[in-house]
């Protein structure tokens, strides 16, 4: 109680020392709601901006002239006011004096000293008395007391200098509720911007259309600007850089405006459809260089150009918005359907943005409509633009498809013209060549013949060179060895037959017969091979006819029966009696006989050989020969049927000789019929060779049947 009494006496002494009534401090009694204090406010204008509290206390304060705005440039204003709490409980208030660059509050204590609290738009968030984007100062007023306040209001930048001097005493819950509303409303807005940015990013990644890239960058610029305007940039992005925050908006607005101009040009295709408007948009885009330069000068030099930058950006932004509407109308009049979405979306956004720009340039009052009109228009624009971009995507896709079809048509026409031109040039060239002398024509023909013969000779020489070693090996080993063996057997018969027993004679005769057959098979294969290789096989006559496959198979089985009996080999023939094929009898006979001979050669004594034939697919008959012999090793299997590296001759189970050329002939003869030959084998378990030849449909009679029908008729 004694402290309060001393404080009251001190206030009375100060009041008594003041010579005129203007020096009596204004007293503001606290009310239950927000108080907006305009008059009377006692103010002292510190023109030198260097005075401290003690010096200012000696100065004469005068009522503030509300019709006069603070002068431009760096200014300092001192406000003196007494706040009286007439209630019986402590009161808490948030004092707000406007968006000043710096605000120092000197609050008199009961002891007579002053406590300093600082805030302001150029003070980092962490150093403010209340860590919010608005420069609030917190007051704790004891019950039944009056508190003398000195406010030092410093305006370093014209941007952070209110139009008038006024004070607001706000309840804490009002400030917190307003901040919650700000977070909620702006969170929804920024969320919409982010969602639509991601949506257009997905579209851009899908179609690679730069319209979507420009639109999503413009969306990012818009979201960043409203984060700056509502304090989120300072609170979240650079809380310790308030001076940069004040200078960031020229760059943010320029970023947003440039990409909005680029989006308009790209979306409406002004470069090709409206070149005059395209130049206007380019000029407006280039004007954004000015606010960027002004922002850089204001940031790095003592010049304060931010307020002028706001006005200049407002002019450019208004021109861009109006130009977007006019370009949209012009594009729609040209019949470009997506321009309808562009125009409708921009109507909402342009109206809201113009209201916002006029408010920022103090041409309209600061209220809910002017503050949020641009954001409401932006949301409407985003939604409608999304529909427009989707429609444009469909349009562009249809146009691309049409262009592709048109391009294909033009390519076909060009190809046709090119062929006609080539044909025409060819005819002209032929006429020109025909008009040459006969000697020149003769020499040209001779050169052509010579080139053709040289190519044929080169190919033939390559083949001959490839197979010469093979033939030499066959002649030196496979012919000489059987002849030597045969000669030795005959020599024994001539000189020692009278001394040999009958069973020895029989055994020798059997070996002699086997040697003769091997020699015969060797000579036959060599003859067939050499004939096939002569002049690319053209000396082998190919004369297909309708054949009964069962008869042909049985003939070869009977032919090789004696050879098979020497190994006690059994036959299993499964061929449909009516199965007929169209083939050359000699070639087909050779293929079947060669496969059967190989099966006997590589079968074990007492083995089984199966011959099967059936109707296959694609009007082809399949003939298979299966044995249970030694099988074929992988390295030999890799060389079967290959002309480039024919398989080396392999001895049979009784050391039967071979040339290794039989399967090559089989492949050649089968392919002459349009068929194919394949093999399945497993070492130690046998092999299965099968090939295909053309099948004769049931209604096609054989040659003998046709002759017989002719005789009957």
SVG drawing of the C-alpha trace seen along z (x, -y; Angstrom):
<svg xmlns="http://www.w3.org/2000/svg" viewBox="-17 -27 65 154">
<polyline fill="none" stroke="black" stroke-width="0.4" points="0.0,0.0 2.9,-2.3 4.4,-1.7 1.1,-2.7 0.9,-5.8 4.4,-6.9 3.7,-6.2 0.5,-8.4 2.5,-11.2 5.1,-11.0 2.4,-11.2 1.0,-14.3 4.4,-16.0 4.9,-15.3 1.5,-16.7 2.2,-19.8 5.5,-20.3 3.8,-20.4 3.1,-24.1 0.1,-23.6 -2.9,-21.3 -1.5,-19.6 1.3,-18.1 -1.2,-16.2 -0.9,-12.5 -4.0,-11.0 -5.7,-8.4 -7.3,-5.4 -9.5,-3.3 -9.6,0.4 -12.9,1.8 -14.1,5.4 -13.6,5.5 -11.1,4.4 -10.3,0.7 -9.2,-1.3 -7.5,-4.5 -7.3,-7.4 -7.8,-10.6 -6.4,-12.2 -2.9,-10.8 0.0,-12.9 2.8,-12.7 6.4,-14.0 8.0,-13.9 11.7,-13.1 13.1,-14.5 16.7,-13.6 15.8,-10.1 18.5,-10.0 16.7,-11.0 16.4,-8.6 13.6,-8.3 15.0,-10.7 15.5,-13.4 12.0,-12.9 10.4,-13.2 11.6,-16.8 10.0,-17.5 6.5,-19.0 4.0,-16.4 1.2,-17.7 -2.1,-16.1 -1.6,-14.2 -3.1,-15.5 -4.9,-12.5 -5.3,-14.1 -1.5,-14.1 0.3,-10.9 3.8,-10.3 6.4,-12.0 8.4,-9.8 11.9,-8.7 13.2,-7.5 11.0,-8.9 10.6,-8.4 7.4,-9.3 7.0,-9.1 3.5,-8.5 2.6,-9.0 -0.4,-7.5 -1.7,-6.3 -3.6,-3.0 -5.8,-2.7 -7.1,0.5 -10.1,-0.3 -11.0,3.3 -10.1,5.4 -8.2,8.0 -5.1,8.0 -5.7,7.3 -3.7,8.5 -3.8,6.7 -1.9,6.9 -1.0,3.4 -0.8,3.0 0.3,-0.4 0.6,0.7 3.3,2.3 6.2,0.1 9.8,1.1 10.7,0.9 8.5,0.4 10.0,-0.2 7.6,-0.3 8.7,-1.9 6.4,-0.7 6.6,-2.6 6.9,-0.3 5.6,-1.1 9.2,-1.9 9.3,-4.7 11.7,-2.9 10.8,-1.9 10.8,1.6 11.7,1.9 9.8,4.2 10.7,4.4 9.0,5.5 8.5,4.4 8.5,5.7 12.3,5.5 12.9,7.3 13.5,11.1 10.6,13.2 12.6,14.7 13.5,11.2 9.9,9.8 8.0,9.4 5.2,11.5 6.7,14.0 4.0,13.5 4.1,12.0 2.3,8.9 4.2,6.5 2.3,7.0 3.5,5.9 2.1,7.7 0.8,5.6 0.2,6.9 -1.8,4.2 -2.2,4.6 -5.7,4.0 -6.7,0.5 -3.6,-1.1 -2.6,-3.5 0.4,-2.7 2.3,-5.4 3.5,-4.2 6.0,-5.7 6.0,-4.2 8.9,-4.9 7.6,-4.2 10.3,-4.1 9.7,-3.9 12.9,-2.9 11.0,-1.8 7.9,-3.5 6.4,0.0 6.4,0.4 5.0,-3.0 1.2,-3.1 -0.9,-5.8 -2.0,-7.1 -1.0,-7.0 -3.4,-4.8 -3.3,-2.3 -5.3,0.9 -5.6,2.7 -6.6,6.3 -7.7,9.1 -5.3,12.1 -8.0,14.5 -8.9,12.2 -5.3,12.2 -5.1,16.0 -8.4,16.5 -7.4,14.3 -4.2,16.2 -6.0,19.5 -8.4,18.2 -5.4,17.1 -3.7,20.5 -7.0,22.3 -8.0,20.1 -4.5,19.7 -3.7,23.4 -6.7,24.4 -5.7,22.0 -2.0,23.1 -3.2,26.7 -5.3,26.2 -2.4,24.5 0.0,27.4 -2.6,30.1 -3.2,28.4 0.6,27.9 1.2,31.6 -1.7,32.4 -0.3,30.2 3.2,31.6 1.8,35.1 0.2,33.9 3.4,32.3 5.3,35.5 2.8,37.4 2.4,35.2 5.5,33.0 3.4,29.9 5.1,26.7 1.7,25.2 1.4,27.3 4.9,26.4 4.3,22.7 0.9,23.0 2.3,25.0 5.2,22.5 2.7,19.6 0.7,21.5 3.9,21.8 4.6,18.1 1.0,17.2 1.2,19.5 4.6,18.0 3.2,14.4 0.3,15.0 2.6,16.8 4.6,13.6 1.5,11.4 0.0,13.3 3.3,13.7 4.0,17.4 7.2,16.7 8.7,14.8 7.5,17.3 8.5,20.5 11.0,19.7 13.3,17.0 12.3,16.0 15.8,14.5 15.8,12.4 13.0,9.8 14.9,7.3 15.1,9.8 11.4,10.6 10.5,7.0 12.5,7.0 11.4,10.5 8.0,9.6 9.3,7.9 11.1,11.2 8.1,13.3 5.6,11.2 7.9,11.1 8.3,14.9 4.5,15.3 3.8,12.7 6.4,13.9 5.2,17.5 1.5,16.3 2.5,14.4 4.3,17.5 1.4,19.7 -1.0,17.3 1.2,17.3 1.7,21.1 -1.9,22.0 -3.5,19.7 -0.7,20.3 -0.5,16.5 2.9,16.9 1.2,18.5 -2.5,17.4 -2.2,13.8 1.3,12.4 0.3,8.8 -1.0,9.9 2.1,12.1 4.4,9.1 2.2,7.2 2.6,10.1 6.3,10.2 6.6,6.5 4.6,6.8 6.9,9.7 10.0,7.6 8.5,4.8 9.0,7.1 12.7,6.3 12.0,2.9 10.7,4.1 13.5,6.6 16.0,3.9 14.2,1.6 14.2,4.4 17.9,5.1 18.7,1.4 16.6,1.0 18.2,4.1 21.8,3.3 21.8,-0.5 20.3,-3.1 17.6,-3.9 14.0,-3.0 12.2,-2.0 9.8,0.6 6.7,-1.5 7.3,-2.7 8.0,0.9 4.6,1.9 2.9,-0.8 4.8,0.2 4.1,3.9 0.5,3.0 0.4,1.2 2.2,4.0 0.0,6.6 -3.2,4.8 -2.0,4.5 -1.1,8.2 -4.5,9.2 -6.4,7.0 -4.3,8.2 -5.0,11.8 -8.7,11.1 -8.4,9.4 -6.2,12.1 -8.7,14.7 -11.6,12.9 -9.6,12.7 -8.6,16.4 -12.2,17.4 -13.4,15.3 -10.9,17.2 -12.7,20.4 -10.2,21.8 -12.5,23.7 -10.1,24.0 -10.0,20.2 -13.5,20.3 -12.2,22.0 -9.3,19.5 -11.6,16.5 -14.1,17.6 -11.4,18.5 -9.6,15.2 -12.8,13.1 -13.0,14.2 -9.2,13.9 -8.8,10.6 -11.6,8.9 -10.3,10.2 -6.7,9.4 -7.6,5.8 -9.5,5.2 -6.4,6.5 -4.0,4.3 -6.2,1.2 -6.3,2.0 -2.5,2.4 -2.1,-1.0 -4.5,-2.6 -7.1,-3.3 -9.7,-1.0 -10.3,-0.4 -8.7,2.5 -11.5,5.0 -12.4,8.6 -13.5,8.3 -10.4,6.5 -8.0,8.7 -9.4,12.1 -10.9,11.3 -7.6,12.3 -7.4,15.6 -11.1,16.5 -10.6,15.6 -7.4,17.6 -9.2,20.8 -11.9,20.3 -9.2,19.9 -7.3,23.0 -10.5,25.1 -11.6,23.8 -8.1,23.9 -7.8,27.5 -10.9,28.2 -9.5,26.0 -6.2,27.8 -7.9,31.2 -10.0,30.1 -6.9,28.7 -5.1,32.0 -7.9,33.8 -7.8,31.2 -4.0,31.4 -4.2,35.2 -6.8,35.2 -4.8,32.7 -1.6,34.8 -3.5,37.8 -4.8,35.9 -1.3,34.6 0.1,38.1 -2.5,39.3 -1.9,36.3 1.8,36.9 1.4,40.5 -0.8,39.5 1.7,37.0 4.5,39.5 2.6,42.0 2.0,39.4 5.6,38.4 6.6,42.0 4.2,42.5 5.6,39.3 9.1,40.5 8.4,43.8 6.8,42.2 9.7,39.8 12.2,42.7 10.2,44.6 10.2,41.6 13.9,41.0 14.5,44.7 12.5,44.6 14.3,41.5 17.6,43.1 16.7,46.2 15.8,44.1 19.0,42.3 21.0,45.5 19.1,47.0 20.2,44.1 23.8,44.8 25.9,46.6 25.5,50.4 29.1,50.9 28.6,49.1 25.5,51.2 27.4,54.3 30.3,53.4 27.9,52.5 26.2,55.9 29.6,57.6 30.6,55.8 27.4,56.8 27.9,60.4 31.5,60.3 30.5,58.9 27.8,61.6 30.1,64.3 32.8,63.0 30.4,63.0 29.2,66.5 32.8,67.7 33.8,66.1 30.9,67.8 31.7,71.1 35.4,70.8 34.6,70.0 32.5,73.1 35.0,75.3 37.8,74.0 35.7,74.7 35.0,78.3 38.2,79.3 39.8,80.4 36.7,82.4 36.7,84.2 40.4,84.9 39.9,86.4 37.0,88.6 38.9,89.7 42.2,90.4 40.6,92.3 36.9,93.3 37.6,94.6 41.1,96.0 40.4,97.9 37.3,99.9 39.2,100.7 42.2,101.9 40.0,104.0 38.2,105.5 41.5,106.2 42.8,108.0 39.6,110.1 39.8,111.1 43.5,112.0 42.6,114.3 39.8,115.9 42.1,116.5 45.1,117.8 43.7,119.5 40.2,120.6 41.2,124.3 42.5,124.1 39.6,122.3 36.6,123.9 33.1,123.3 32.2,121.1 35.4,119.0 34.5,118.7 31.0,117.5 32.3,115.0 34.8,113.6 32.1,113.4 29.9,111.5 32.7,109.0 33.4,108.7 29.8,108.0 29.6,105.4 32.7,103.7 31.2,103.6 28.0,102.1 29.9,99.5 31.9,98.6 28.6,98.5 26.9,96.2 30.0,94.0 30.2,93.7 26.4,93.1 26.6,90.3 29.6,88.8 27.9,88.9 24.7,87.3 26.7,84.7 28.9,83.7 25.8,83.6 24.0,81.3 27.1,79.0 27.5,78.7 26.1,75.4 24.3,74.9 22.4,78.2 20.6,77.2 21.7,80.6 19.5,82.5 16.0,82.7 13.2,82.0 10.0,83.8 7.4,84.0 4.5,86.4 1.9,88.0 3.4,91.0 2.0,93.5 4.3,93.1 3.7,96.6 5.0,98.2 8.1,96.0 8.9,96.7 8.4,100.5 10.6,100.6 13.5,99.1 12.9,101.4 13.1,104.4 16.2,103.0 18.0,102.6 16.6,105.8 19.8,107.8 22.0,105.1 19.7,104.9 19.6,108.7 23.4,108.7 22.7,106.8 19.5,108.7 17.6,105.4 13.8,105.3 11.6,103.0 8.4,101.2 6.6,99.5 3.6,97.2 2.5,95.6 -1.2,95.1 -1.7,97.0 -3.7,94.1 -1.2,91.4 0.0,89.7 2.6,87.0 3.7,84.8 7.4,85.3 10.3,86.3 10.5,90.1 14.3,90.2 14.9,87.5 12.4,88.8 13.7,92.4 17.3,91.1 16.2,89.3 14.3,92.3 17.0,94.7 19.8,92.5 18.0,92.1 17.3,95.8 20.9,96.6 22.1,94.3 19.7,95.8 21.0,99.3 24.6,98.0 24.3,96.5 22.0,99.1 23.2,101.9 22.8,105.5 19.2,106.7 17.9,103.1 14.6,101.7 14.0,99.1 10.7,97.3 9.4,95.7 6.3,93.4 4.4,91.2 1.4,89.0 -0.5,85.9 1.0,82.8 0.0,79.1 0.0,76.7 -0.8,79.5 2.6,81.3 3.2,84.9 5.8,85.8 8.1,88.9 10.2,89.9 12.9,92.5 13.8,93.5 16.5,95.7 17.8,96.9 21.4,96.6 24.4,94.6 22.9,91.1 24.8,88.0 27.2,86.0 26.5,82.2 29.6,81.1 28.6,83.3 25.0,82.3 26.0,78.7 27.4,79.4 24.6,81.5 22.9,80.2 25.4,77.3 27.1,76.7 29.6,74.4 31.0,77.1 29.7,80.6 30.0,83.2 33.0,85.5 32.2,89.1 31.4,91.2 31.9,95.0 28.9,97.2 28.5,99.7 30.3,102.3 32.9,99.8 30.8,99.1 32.3,96.3 30.5,93.1 31.2,89.8 29.2,87.3 27.6,86.0 24.4,88.0 22.5,85.7 23.6,82.6 22.0,84.2 18.9,85.0 18.5,81.4 19.0,80.2 16.4,82.6 13.9,81.9 14.2,78.1 13.7,78.5 10.2,79.8 9.6,76.8 9.9,78.9 12.4,79.1 14.4,81.8 15.2,81.9 16.6,84.2 16.2,85.1 18.9,87.2 20.3,88.3 23.7,89.9 23.4,93.6 19.6,93.7 19.3,93.1 18.1,90.5 14.9,89.4 15.2,87.8 12.0,86.4 11.3,84.3 8.2,82.9 7.1,83.0 3.9,81.7 0.8,83.7 -1.7,84.6 -5.4,84.0 -7.7,87.0 -9.4,85.8 -6.1,85.7 -5.6,89.1 -2.1,90.6 -0.7,90.8 -1.5,94.5 -5.1,93.9 -5.6,91.3 -4.2,93.6 -6.5,96.4 -9.5,94.1 -8.6,93.2 -8.5,96.9 -11.9,97.6 -13.4,94.6"/>
</svg>
